[in-house]
Amino acid sequence: MSNKQVELNIAGQPYRFAISPENEAALLEAAALVDDKMNTLKGSVSAKGVERVAVMAAISIASDLLAIRRKQEEDGAIPVDAVRARIRELNERADEALRQYAHVGTR
């Protein structure tokens, strides 16, 4: 599948991304989060320049992400992606076993 061009405005600056259509929604969501965080920081800190505000926003977002990860580890959260991968693997093995032994008992 070919990439499409998506133009976004983050903190008043235009950015162009080449992205596959299935990832566009995630990009839009992420860009909105960054834009919101940068606009909030621009109004509340004495940061000068877009780069400085961008770095501060990135650190703030990363800090939030790390706090969520720590909370999940403390709570013993189930790693959903790992569980899904294991379920797929078990389903594939079960399907293979059924194919191999489908003829047993049919004669």
Backbone as CSV, one residue per row, in Angstrom:
resi,resn,N_x,N_y,N_z,CA_x,CA_y,CA_z,C_x,C_y,C_z
1,MET,0.843,-1.164,0.000,0.000,0.000,0.000,0.894,1.234,0.000
2,SER,0.552,2.226,-0.767,1.410,3.406,-0.877,1.090,4.416,0.227
3,ASN,2.106,5.190,0.547,1.945,6.225,1.559,1.210,7.415,0.975
4,LYS,0.532,8.133,1.846,-0.128,9.356,1.418,0.492,10.512,2.180
5,GLN,0.389,11.699,1.628,0.917,12.902,2.253,-0.154,13.503,3.159
6,VAL,0.234,13.769,4.403,-0.671,14.393,5.355,0.020,15.643,5.870
7,GLU,-0.663,16.773,5.798,-0.098,18.008,6.317,-0.811,18.371,7.610
8,LEU,-0.015,18.643,8.639,-0.545,18.970,9.958,0.029,20.293,10.422
9,ASN,-0.686,20.958,11.291,-0.174,22.151,11.953,-0.004,21.821,13.422
10,ILE,1.209,22.014,13.910,1.504,21.787,15.323,2.112,23.074,15.848
11,ALA,1.463,23.654,16.840,1.898,24.925,17.437,2.074,25.998,16.364
12,GLY,1.167,25.997,15.409,1.195,27.013,14.370,2.195,26.780,13.252
13,GLN,2.895,25.675,13.290,3.891,25.365,12.267,3.386,24.217,11.389
14,PRO,3.514,24.336,10.071,3.069,23.239,9.198,4.124,22.125,9.142
15,TYR,3.649,20.894,9.150,4.513,19.721,9.009,3.856,18.767,8.027
16,ARG,4.651,18.174,7.166,4.141,17.220,6.181,4.705,15.843,6.511
17,PHE,3.832,14.842,6.503,4.212,13.461,6.791,3.788,12.564,5.638
18,ALA,4.616,11.589,5.326,4.237,10.520,4.404,3.889,9.328,5.285
19,ILE,2.663,8.852,5.174,2.202,7.814,6.097,1.246,6.873,5.395
20,SER,1.250,5.630,5.828,0.311,4.671,5.245,-1.085,4.980,5.777
21,PRO,-2.101,4.745,4.964,-3.470,5.082,5.362,-3.904,4.440,6.678
22,GLU,-3.443,3.221,6.959,-3.872,2.559,8.199,-3.272,3.203,9.450
23,ASN,-2.233,4.022,9.287,-1.617,4.694,10.434,-2.020,6.164,10.555
24,GLU,-2.864,6.625,9.665,-3.220,8.042,9.653,-3.955,8.467,10.929
25,ALA,-4.892,7.681,11.387,-5.657,8.050,12.587,-4.745,8.179,13.798
26,ALA,-3.795,7.267,13.934,-2.858,7.334,15.060,-1.982,8.579,14.959
27,LEU,-1.548,8.912,13.751,-0.742,10.121,13.551,-1.545,11.357,13.936
28,LEU,-2.782,11.443,13.496,-3.623,12.598,13.809,-3.835,12.736,15.315
29,GLU,-4.040,11.611,15.973,-4.233,11.629,17.430,-2.959,12.094,18.140
30,ALA,-1.817,11.559,17.717,-0.540,11.938,18.320,-0.246,13.421,18.068
31,ALA,-0.477,13.872,16.849,-0.218,15.275,16.518,-1.110,16.198,17.339
32,ALA,-2.357,15.815,17.545,-3.267,16.635,18.358,-2.771,16.712,19.806
33,LEU,-2.273,15.606,20.328,-1.733,15.588,21.689,-0.519,16.519,21.796
34,VAL,0.391,16.416,20.841,1.591,17.261,20.844,1.204,18.732,20.685
35,ASP,0.309,19.013,19.764,-0.135,20.390,19.539,-0.748,20.968,20.808
36,ASP,-1.606,20.205,21.450,-2.254,20.664,22.678,-1.215,20.925,23.776
37,LYS,-0.287,19.998,23.949,0.737,20.142,24.983,1.624,21.349,24.698
38,MET,2.016,21.532,23.434,2.873,22.673,23.083,2.142,23.995,23.290
39,ASN,0.881,24.053,22.902,0.122,25.291,23.079,-0.071,25.607,24.552
40,THR,-0.281,24.583,25.364,-0.402,24.779,26.806,0.905,25.317,27.381
41,LEU,2.010,24.707,26.992,3.314,25.137,27.500,3.683,26.533,27.016
42,LYS,3.351,26.837,25.758,3.669,28.153,25.201,3.033,29.262,26.028
43,GLY,1.848,28.995,26.517,1.139,30.013,27.274,1.512,30.062,28.748
44,SER,2.163,29.019,29.260,2.388,28.973,30.706,3.848,29.035,31.131
45,VAL,4.777,28.984,30.206,6.196,29.039,30.571,6.874,30.142,29.780
46,SER,8.018,30.513,30.263,8.750,31.572,29.564,9.720,30.975,28.561
47,ALA,9.259,29.955,27.849,10.109,29.312,26.842,10.166,30.180,25.602
48,LYS,11.337,30.237,25.038,11.515,31.025,23.821,11.819,30.077,22.668
49,GLY,11.047,30.197,21.624,11.285,29.407,20.435,10.501,28.104,20.418
50,VAL,10.135,27.713,19.216,9.338,26.504,19.014,10.113,25.259,19.431
51,GLU,11.417,25.228,19.140,12.206,24.043,19.492,12.200,23.792,20.989
52,ARG,12.393,24.829,21.766,12.411,24.671,23.227,11.051,24.179,23.731
53,VAL,9.983,24.741,23.217,8.645,24.316,23.621,8.410,22.865,23.191
54,ALA,8.896,22.499,22.000,8.734,21.127,21.510,9.453,20.141,22.420
55,VAL,10.662,20.483,22.845,11.411,19.596,23.739,10.693,19.475,25.074
56,MET,10.205,20.581,25.593,9.483,20.547,26.864,8.207,19.703,26.735
57,ALA,7.512,19.830,25.619,6.307,19.023,25.392,6.662,17.548,25.295
58,ALA,7.735,17.233,24.577,8.164,15.834,24.443,8.511,15.239,25.798
59,ILE,9.207,15.979,26.612,9.569,15.480,27.947,8.317,15.291,28.798
60,SER,7.387,16.198,28.717,6.145,16.084,29.474,5.349,14.851,29.047
61,ILE,5.236,14.633,27.736,4.504,13.474,27.211,5.229,12.182,27.591
62,ALA,6.557,12.167,27.471,7.335,10.978,27.836,7.179,10.682,29.327
63,SER,7.172,11.714,30.138,6.991,11.535,31.575,5.636,10.900,31.872
64,ASP,4.593,11.371,31.187,3.260,10.778,31.355,3.261,9.305,30.954
65,LEU,3.898,8.997,29.831,3.970,7.620,29.350,4.696,6.731,30.353
66,LEU,5.827,7.206,30.862,6.588,6.416,31.830,5.811,6.208,33.121
67,ALA,5.057,7.195,33.542,4.223,7.044,34.746,3.163,5.975,34.530
68,ILE,2.570,5.950,33.346,1.571,4.921,33.028,2.211,3.546,33.031
69,ARG,3.392,3.426,32.426,4.094,2.137,32.407,4.424,1.662,33.818
70,ARG,4.925,2.575,34.668,5.236,2.201,36.054,3.993,1.729,36.779
71,LYS,2.884,2.428,36.573,1.614,2.059,37.216,1.187,0.670,36.766
72,GLN,1.319,0.379,35.485,0.958,-0.943,34.979,1.826,-2.023,35.602
73,GLU,3.125,-1.755,35.721,4.038,-2.728,36.327,3.696,-2.954,37.794
74,GLU,3.389,-1.877,38.519,3.025,-1.993,39.930,1.729,-2.772,40.109
75,ASP,0.787,-2.536,39.221,-0.512,-3.200,39.310,-0.483,-4.616,38.759
76,GLY,0.655,-5.011,38.179,0.731,-6.340,37.579,-0.158,-6.459,36.362
77,ALA,-0.238,-5.383,35.609,-1.101,-5.372,34.427,-0.668,-6.446,33.433
78,ILE,-1.647,-6.973,32.774,-1.403,-8.003,31.771,-0.908,-7.334,30.496
79,PRO,0.211,-7.815,29.934,0.703,-7.254,28.670,-0.170,-7.733,27.509
80,VAL,-1.117,-6.926,27.122,-2.138,-7.304,26.153,-1.538,-7.773,24.829
81,ASP,-0.547,-7.066,24.315,0.045,-7.460,23.034,0.690,-8.836,23.118
82,ALA,1.360,-9.128,24.221,1.994,-10.436,24.396,0.936,-11.530,24.491
83,VAL,-0.157,-11.250,25.174,-1.243,-12.230,25.294,-1.867,-12.489,23.933
84,ARG,-2.101,-11.433,23.165,-2.676,-11.600,21.825,-1.758,-12.434,20.929
85,ALA,-0.462,-12.162,20.989,0.501,-12.917,20.178,0.489,-14.385,20.577
86,ARG,0.427,-14.652,21.874,0.418,-16.037,22.354,-0.872,-16.744,21.928
87,ILE,-1.990,-16.067,21.985,-3.265,-16.651,21.548,-3.209,-16.980,20.061
88,ARG,-2.662,-16.056,19.243,-2.513,-16.332,17.805,-1.657,-17.572,17.585
89,GLU,-0.540,-17.654,18.311,0.356,-18.804,18.170,-0.357,-20.104,18.541
90,LEU,-1.095,-20.096,19.632,-1.814,-21.304,20.057,-2.905,-21.674,19.057
91,ASN,-3.588,-20.681,18.515,-4.607,-20.951,17.501,-4.000,-21.577,16.254
92,GLU,-2.848,-21.051,15.841,-2.167,-21.613,14.673,-1.750,-23.058,14.926
93,ARG,-1.240,-23.334,16.116,-0.840,-24.705,16.462,-2.051,-25.633,16.505
94,ALA,-3.168,-25.143,17.045,-4.380,-25.953,17.101,-4.901,-26.231,15.696
95,ASP,-4.887,-25.218,14.845,-5.324,-25.397,13.459,-4.461,-26.436,12.746
96,GLU,-3.151,-26.359,12.944,-2.233,-27.323,12.328,-2.513,-28.737,12.826
97,ALA,-2.737,-28.866,14.129,-3.038,-30.193,14.685,-4.341,-30.727,14.109
98,LEU,-5.334,-29.876,13.984,-6.612,-30.316,13.407,-6.439,-30.740,11.953
99,ARG,-5.618,-30.023,11.200,-5.376,-30.411,9.801,-4.670,-31.768,9.738
100,GLN,-3.707,-31.965,10.614,-2.941,-33.220,10.591,-3.789,-34.425,10.973
101,TYR,-4.713,-34.229,11.877,-5.479,-35.359,12.406,-6.942,-35.330,11.978
102,ALA,-7.251,-34.569,10.970,-8.642,-34.455,10.502,-9.178,-35.793,9.998
103,HIS,-8.326,-36.628,9.460,-8.772,-37.896,8.887,-8.977,-38.982,9.941
104,VAL,-8.460,-38.811,11.150,-8.572,-39.830,12.191,-10.047,-39.976,12.597
105,GLY,-10.504,-41.215,12.608,-11.884,-41.513,13.017,-12.915,-41.322,11.945
106,THR,-12.489,-40.983,10.735,-13.463,-40.778,9.656,-13.607,-41.994,8.778
107,ARG,-12.837,-43.015,9.053,-12.894,-44.187,8.195,-13.711,-45.276,8.801
